[in-house]
């Protein structure tokens, strides 16, 4: 007779499952990251090439004797320098975007204790929601959704764990993508999939809402959504850990609150409130 499994062993197994789920999420994000990083890399390459051409033109002007320079030459030089300066700004902006995406990916892979640090929350929401969308689209090329943002500029920097909060956004947007994609497959006339993300700075907190116009969730299931290993997706489509870990991150790590409301067949909205 085999010995009974101890609570400690069960806890170890559960932790392994959580870790495997996190690694699966990272793998799912890879396609979205490759797509999102492609655009800024193209910008850097294009503006670098254009800037090299500008440098050559400036060099040609610089080789002229001062006595041979006329007003047109000086005007051309000013224009070339202004354009070169603008190009360098664009290169810097897109280089920083690449850096943010890479840092976000590294944050996803870390399993150490979460560290809260001042982060541009609106920027993080926009970038991680796009990554999640692109990762879903890489598996279904027919899938498209309109991402709508209403981000309060007064939100500014908020103390969050970038890696954990990034995973929260990925989980919620992935779920929203699934909901609108399932509704799209119903072939409803005039249906346009949409995911809306809003932020609002309250007196002491930040209100974040992620809503979709997808298939909705039955009322009797809403209360179970944050239970570990509970999933509304078909077998093989979800582990049931995403929303459980999302709840833990918001409530335990970020000392906030998360709730969900839904109308079956019409919409679902997740609301997150964290200290700001």
N, C-alpha and C positions, 0 to 999 in steps of 0.2 A: 504493500500500500504506500503510495507516494505521500510525502509530508505535505501538509496544507501550506498554501502560499501565505506568507506573513504580510502584515500591513506594510512593513518596510520594503518588501519585494514589490508589492503592488505600487507603492509610491515611486520606486525606481523605474518600473515599467511605464507608468504614466508619464514620468519625466522624459523617458526616451521617446515616447510617442509625440509629446509636445515638441521635442527637439527635431524629430523627423518632419513634423508638420511645418516648423519654421524653415527648415532646409528646403522643403517642397515649395513654400511660398517664394523663397529666394530664387529657386530655379524658374518658377513661373514668371517672376519679374524680369528675368534676363532678356527675354525677347522685347519687352517694353523698353528696357534700358537701352538696348542696341538701337532701337528706332529713335528714341528721344535724343540719344547722344549723336546720332548721325547728322542732324541739322546743324547744331553748333559747330561740329567738326568741319562741315562743309563751309560754314561762314568763315571760320578761321583760315581755312585753306584758300578760299576765294579772295578774302581781303588781304591776306599775306601776298598773294600773287599780284594783286592790283597795286599794293603798296610798293612792291619791288619795282614795278614799272614806273611808278611816280618817282622813286629814288633815282632811277636812271635819267629821267627828264630833268630833275633838279641838278644832278651831277653835270649834265650837259650845259645847263645855264651857269653853273659854278665855274666851269672851265673857261668861260668867256672873260675877256679882260673887262675890268670895271668900266673903262672908257667906252667899251663897245655896247654896254647894256643900255637899252632904251626903256621908256615907260612901259611898253608892252611886255618886255622881258621881266620887269619888276612885278608887274601885275600877274603875269603867268606864275612867277615864283611864289607869290603870296597865295594864289589859288591852289597851287600844287601842295604847298605846306599845309593849308587848311584841310584839303582833302585827305592828305596823309594823316593828319591829326585825328580826323573823324574815323578813318579806317582803323587806327590804333585803338580808339575807344571801342569800336565794334569788336575787334579782336579780343580786347580785354573782357568785355561783357560776356562774349560767348565762351571764352576760356574759363571764366568764373562759373558759368552755367555747367560746363563739363565737370569742373571741380566739385560743384555741389552734388551732381548726380553720382559721381564716384564716391564722395564722402557718405552720401545716403546709402549706397550699396554696401560700403564698409560697415556702416552703422547697423545695417540689417544682419550682417554676419556675426556681429559681436554677441556673445552670450553672457557677458559679465553684468554686474549690477548696473541698473539704469542710473544715469547721471542727468539731472535736469540742468539745462543750460539755455540761456536766452537765444531764441530762434525766431526768425521772421515766419510767423505762423501762416499767413496768407500765401506766401511763396511756397512753403512746404506743402500746403494743401493742394495748390495748383499743380506742382510738379509731381507729387506722388499720385494724384488722381489721374493724371495723363499717363504715367507709367503703368498704372493698373489697367487703364483702358487699352493701351497698346499691347499689353501682355495678353489680354482676352482676345483682342482682334487678331493677334498672330496665330491663334488657334482656329479662328473662324473669320475668313476674309470677307464674308458677306455682312458681318456685323458692323454697324455704325451707330453712334449715339452722339447727340449734341450735349457737350459739357457746358453748362451755364454757370457763371461765377458772379456772385454778389458779395464781394469781400470788403468789409468795413476797413477803410484805410487807417482808422484809429486803433485797430487791433495791435499793430506794431510787433515788437519782440515779446515773446511769452516763454516762460521757463518750462520746457518740456524735454523729454527724452526723445531725441530725433529718431533713433532706430525704432523704439517701441511705438511712438506716435505715427511714424511712417507706416508701420505694419497695420496699425488701426485703420488708417485711411485706405490702404490697399485692400484690406478685408472688406470694408464697407462698400467701396466702389466696385470691387469684384462681385459682391452680392447684388448690387444695383444693376451691374451689367448683365448678370444672369437673369434678373427679373425682367428687364426690358427686352432682352434677347428672346426669352421664352414667349413674351407677349408678341414680339415681332413675328415669330414663327406661326402665330395664329392667323396671320394674313388679314388683320383688321384694316378696313379701308380708311385711309387718312391718318393712320397711326404713325407718329414720329417719336422714336425713343429719345428720352431726355433725362439727364441726371443733373440736378441743381445743387450747388454747394454755396452756402452762405455763412458769413461770420458777422457777429455783432459784438461790439464792446459794451458790456453792461457796467454797472457801478464798480463791482469788485471782481467780476468774472468775465469769461469769454464764452459766448454762445455759438456753437457750430452746428450746422444742420446739413445733412446729406439726404436728399430726397430723389425719388425716381417715379416715373409714371408707368411702372411695370405691372406684373401680375398680382401684386399685393400678397398679404399673408393672412390666412384664416385667423379669426379672433381667438380661437381656442389654442392656437400655437404660439401666439405672440409672447405669452408669459413664459414659454419654455426656451425661447431663442438663445438665451445666454447660458443655458445648461451645457456642461461639458459633454461632447460627443452627440449632441442633438443637432440634426440637420434636416432641412426641408428638401434638400437636393436628392436626386436619384442616387442609388448605390454607385460608388466610383466617382461621383462628381464633387464630393466634399467629405471632410473628416469630422465635421461637427465641432471642431476646436476653434475655428476662426473667431466666432462671436464670444466664445467663452474667454479666450485670451484677450480679446478686445475689451470686454467688461473688466477683467482683472487689471489691464493696463490703465484704463480710465479711472477706476475706483481706487485701486491700491497704489499704483505708481504715481498717478497725477492728482489724486485726492479730489476727483470730480464725480460727475454723475452722467449716466447714459440711459436713454429711454428710446422706445420705438412706438410709433403709431402707424396704422395701416388701414387701408380700405381695400378689401378683396377685389381684384380685377381692375383697380384704379391706381393706387399709389402706396408708397411706403416712405416714411421719414424717420431717420435716426437723429436724435438730438444729443449733443454732448455739451456739457457745461464744465469748464475747468477754471481754476483760479487764474486770474489775469493780473 
